[in-house]
Amino acid sequence: MLRIAHYEALSPEERKQLLIRTSSQDMQATKIAQEIIDEVSRGGSAAVIDITERIDNIRTDLLVSAREWERPSSLSAEEKAAFEQAKENITKFHQLQKDNLPAAETTIAGTKLGYRYSPVEHAALYVPGGKARYPSTVLMGLIPAALAGVPQMTIVTPANPQGSVDDSVLYCARLLGCRQIIKHGGAQGLAAAALGLAFPSASLIIGPGNRYATAAKQILSARGLIRQDQPAGPSEVVVLADDSADPEFVAADMLSQAEHGSDSPALLLTTSASLARRTAEAIERGLTLRPDRRDLKETSIREHSIALIFRSIEEAIAFSNEYAPEHLEICTRTPEEHFQTITAAGSVFLGHYAPVALGDYFSGTNHILPTGGAARSTSGVGVDTFLKRITYQYPTEQSLQKALDPILLMSKLEGLEQEHGNSVAVRVRQK
């Protein structure tokens, strides 16, 4: 089932195809999302409710009601304790980020220069829902926002078939003090947040979603209504392994990504043909032993996953950097050494005891990460996602005098000396 190939035997075209994942330029999803956003722009909250009923056959209010907020949680004491421990870990890790984002100031050529950070006023967090539940995403979005000092957060999430928000999502929202929830997903829910139909307009929207949610964020960003995090695509993992790796561990991690969806890629990059073969066998055993969601896991493994055999770990790392995976596991004898040469990955898991699920739920790193190769240029969600950097300068009359001649020369070259140059000259020549 799992395809196994020697990388050097592949043609240039086959190698190129390995780097291609589900396109973020989904024209059908973009067209539908555009129509929905336009409908919400015209019809407001009533349009959001109508669209959800038309698409999902669920009719429900725009927001979580007071009755929903007040209902007792169905979570067990053990489940609550698990979320509370995860909250503590995630908070500690993101506090580290905040502590290393201080304001700074210096003096250059006689002018005092510096920068400071300011949080966005209102951010929205998209939490996938409907048939599934993702309370962990509530923690991953709200905690760094709170540490950044964001004064207002809104959760956007689809209602379940009963027209309410899942208890676990509500529990995590309460745990973090967020009471603003738009219980409509997709393009209509995101449009409601961006257009300010229930709360002030959100200027930043983050969080994973399906192709329609992704298209909606891109459209709203292109209109200048919001800033978005990286576009979200199918979850993915690359496992970089030598012959010290356990095939049962590798198979379990590849299947954990396949469990996300039928289009989720799981790649094994290894120098060991034996490991590739034994991993493929372990995957087939795993599908038999754990048959839930088997069809989508099989499709993911058969159509989107592969084990590639390389002549050296260095060649495998070069491919991984080009692929730029959302999740990268380094299962080698010297993972920290190999990590030093990684240049593109959303989040990296080192050693034989670092499954992606540890980061997804509990360790403290964020699981809202770039997919589809976006890790070549973007990072996962963190405290800095919610901050704006503001620079400032405070020159003296003497430092401006020193800057006059260079500014006159440069502004003249650009054809702007009459006013740009004059704005400096008028200050230092009047005496």
N, C-alpha and C positions, 0 to 999 in steps of 0.2 A: 504493500500500500504506500509506504513512504518511499518516494523516489530517491535513489542513491546515484551520485554521479561524481566522477573525477573532474575537478575544475579545469585542469589543463587540457582535458579532452573536449571541452565545450567550444563551440565556435564563437567568434566575437558577437554575433547576433544573439546566440543563446545566453551568453554572459550578460548582455545588455537587458534581455528580457527578465532576468532574475531581479533586476533593480526596480522593475516597474510594478507598482501596486495599484490598488483601486484608485482611479483618477479623482483628484479633488475637483477637476473641472467637469462635474456631472451636469450636463446641460439639461437633462430632464428634471433633475432635482432643483436646479437653479430656476427653471421656468415655473415650476409649481410653487416654489418658495416665493418667487417674485409676485405671483398672482395672489398668494395668501397675504403677503405684507401689504400689497395695494388694497386688498379687501379690508384688512384691519385698519389701514389709514383712513379709509372712507367711513367704515361702520363702527369703529371703536370697540368697546367691551362686548357689545351685543354680537358683533361679527366674530370675535374670538370664540364665544360660546357656541355660535352656530357652526363655525368651521370644525370645532372639535366634535360636535354631534354628527356632522356630515362625514368626517373621516373615521372617527373611532366609535361612533354609535354610543357616545356618552354625553349626556347633557348635565352640566354641573355649573355652579357659580364660578365667577372669575377667581375668587380668593378662598383660602381655607377659612371656614366659618368659625365663630367662637365656640360652637358646640364641638367641632372637630378638635380644636385646641384643648378643650377641657376634658375630652374623653380619656379614661385611664389607659395607660400604655399596656399593650399585650405582650411586651418583651419580658422575658424571665430575668431574675436577678443576675444570673450568670451572663446573659446577653448584655445587659446594661453595664455590668462590670467590664466586659470586654471592650465596649465602646469607650468607656471612661479611661481605661488604660491606654487605648490607642490615642485618645485625645491628648493624654499626658505626653506620650512619646512624640506625636506630631508637633505639639506645642514646643517641646524642648528643641527639636531639630530646627524649626522655623525661627525660634528665638535666636539661635546661632546665626541665621541669616540676617536677622534684624540688627544684631549686635555688630555685624561687620558691614553695615551700610550707614556709617556716621556721616554727618556733615563735615566739610573740610574747607579750609581757607588758607590762602597763601598770598604773597606779594610778588608780582612780576612786572618788571620795568616801572616800578613805582606805583602801580595800581593794585589795590586790594581786590583779589578775585576769589570766588568760592562757589560752593553749591550746597544745597540742602534738599531734602526729600519732602514731598507733600503727598498725602493719600488722595486718591480719587474720592469724590463726594459720595458717589453711589455706584455700587457694582452689583451685577446680577450673576448668579451661579446657576448654570443649567445642570440639572440632575436627571439623567435618563430614568424612565419609569414605565408605567403602563403594565406590561406583562412581567417586567423584571423589577428589581429593587436595588438601589445603590446608596444606602445610607453612608457608606464609607466616603463617597464623593462629597457628601455634606461636610464631613470633617476636613477633607483635603482642600475644600474651597473656602470655608468660613474661617478656619484657624489662621492661615496666613493673612487673610484680609483684616481680621481683628488685630493681629500684631502690627500690621501696617498702619492701623489707626483709621480704617475706613468707617465713617460714621453711620453709613446705611447700607445694608445688604438685603437683597431679595433673592429668594430661591424660585426658580422656574422649573416645574416638573409636571409630567403628565399625571392625571388622575388614574386610579385603577378602575376596573369595570364597574365598581360600585359608586364611582364619582367622588372618591375621597383620596387623600394622600396616604401612602403606606405608613403604618405605625412606626416602623424603624426610622424612616426619614423624618417623621414628626419628632421622634424622640431625640435624634441627633440635632435637629433644629432647636428644640427646647434647651438641650444641653449647652448649646453655644449662644443662646439668647436671641435667635433670629425668629421673628414672628411674621415676617412678610413673605408669603408664599403665593405665587400665581400657580394654580393647579391646572395648567394647560401647557402642553409641550409643543414640540415642533416649531414651525415658523410663526404660528399665531401666538404662542406663549412668549417667544423671544421678541416679537414685534410689540406685544403689550408692555414688556419691560422697557424696550428702547423708546417707545413713544410716550411713556408715562401715563398709561391708562389707569393704573391703580395707585402708583406711588410716583415720586419725581422720576424723571427719565434717567435710566441707568446709562452712564457714559462708558462703562466697561462691562463686557459679558465674557465669562469664562466657562469652561466645563465641556466634557465630551457629549456627543449626541449622534444621532443617525445622519444620513446624508442630507436630509431636509433641514435639520437643525444647523448642520455645518454650512449649507448653502445660505440659509437665512442670516447667519452671523456674517458671512462674507458680503452679502448684499447690504446689510445694515451698516457695516463698516465702510463699504464703498460709498454709501450715501453720506458719510461723515457723522452718522448718529452715534456710533459707538467705536471703541477700540476693542478688538478681540484678542484672545490668546491664539495659539497656533491652531490651524484647521485640524479637526479630528477625523481620523479615518479608522479602519479596522485595527484592533489591537494586534501587536506583533512582538515576536521575540527572536533573537539570535543567540544561540548557545555556542560559544567558542570553547572547544574542548580538545585536550590531548588524551592519551591512552590511560591517564589516571582517573578519568571521569567514570562514574557509575552509570551504565546504560539505563537502569531503572529510574535513576534520578532525572536523567536527561529526557527520557520518554515522558515522565510525569510532568515535567515543565513544558514540553511541547504540547502535550494534551491540555494543560491548563490554559494555554493561549487558544487552542482550537475550541475550547469550551465557550469562548467569547462569541464566536460566530463562524459561519461556514466560509467566510472570506478572510479569516485571520491567518496570516502567514506565521509559520514556525520553522526556522532554519537551524540546522546543525552544521557548523563549520569545524572540521576536525582533520587531524593528520592521521587518524586511525581508521582504516577500512573495517577493522573488527568492531570498533565502537559503533560505527554507522550501522553495520548489519545487526548488531545486538540491540541497538536502540530501536530499529524498525520492528524487530521481533517483540520487544517490550511494549511498543505502542499497540500492536495488535492484541497482545494479552490484556493491556489496560482497557481497550475498548470492549473486550468481552467481560472483564471483571466489573467494570463501571459503565454500564450501558446507557445511563441517562444522557440525553441529548446526543445519542450516538450518531444520528444521521449528519448533524452539522459538524461534529468532530471529524467524522470520516471525510466529509467534503473538504474541510480545511486541510487535513493531512494529505489527501489525494491530489487536490487541485492547486493548493497554494503553498505547500511545504516541500522541503527537500533537505537531504543530507549531502553536503559537498565535501569531498575529500581533497585536501591541499597537500602540497609537498612540504610545507613548513607552516608553523604558527604565524610567522611574519606575513606570509602571503594571505593567510586567513584573516589576519587583522586588517590588512590593506583592503580586502573585500568588505569587511564589516564597516570600516570607516566610510567607504563609498556608499554602502547600503544605508547607513545612519539609522539603526533600529530604535524603536521606542524603548524596548528593554534589551539589555545586553547582559548575558551571563558569561563570566569567564571561569570556566571549570578546568583549570590547569594546575600543574604543580606549583607554579609561581604566578598566581593571579595578579598580585600587586605590581610585579615587574611588567607584566603584559598590559596592565591598565595604563601605565605611563605613556604608551603609544596610541591610546584611543583618543581620537579627535572628534568623533561625532556619535553621540548616543543620548537618548533621553535620560535614562537612569541605568547605572551599572551595578551588577550583583557579583561579588567576588567570592570565589571558593566553591567548594562542593556542598555547602550548607546554606546557600543563599537563593532560595526559590523566589521567583517574581512575586508570589503571593505574600511574602513577608513584607515587601514594600507596598503592595496593593492595600494592605489592611493595617499594619501594626508597627513596623519599625520606626517610622517617623518621616521618611522621605515622601515626597508628593507623588501621587499616581496620575495626576493630570499632566500628560506628557506629549511631546510632538510625535506624530506618526508619519508614515509614508515618505520618509526621507527628510522631513522638515527639521530633524535634529542636526542637519548640516548647518543650519543658520539660526535656529531658535532653541529655547530652553523650556523646561517644564515650568509649571506654576510654582511660584514662591512668593515671599514677602514683596520682592521688588516688582512683581507683576502688578501690584495694586498701588505702586508709587509713581509719582512724576518727579523727575529731577529738575530743579530750578537753579539756574546759574545766576550769579550776580557779580557786579563790579562796582568799586568805589574809588575812582581816580582822584588824584590831586591836580591842582592847576599845573604843577611842575611836570607830572607824568603825562598830562595831556599835551603840554608844550613839546615834549620829546617825541610824541606820536604824530605831530602835525605834518612834518615833511614826508614821512612814509605814507601817511594816509592821502596826502595830496597827490603823490605819485601814483599810488594804486588806484585811487578813484578816477584819476585822469585816464589811465589805461582802460578803465571800464566805461568811460564816457559819463561819469557821474560826479565830476569834480565840482560842478557849479553849486550844487546844494549839499552833497555829502561832504565835500572838502570844506565848504563854507561853514557847515555846522560845527566843525572843529576850529577853523580859523577865527570865527567871530568871537570865540571864547578866549583865545590866547593872544590875539592881536589888538584887542580893544584897549589894551594898556600900553 
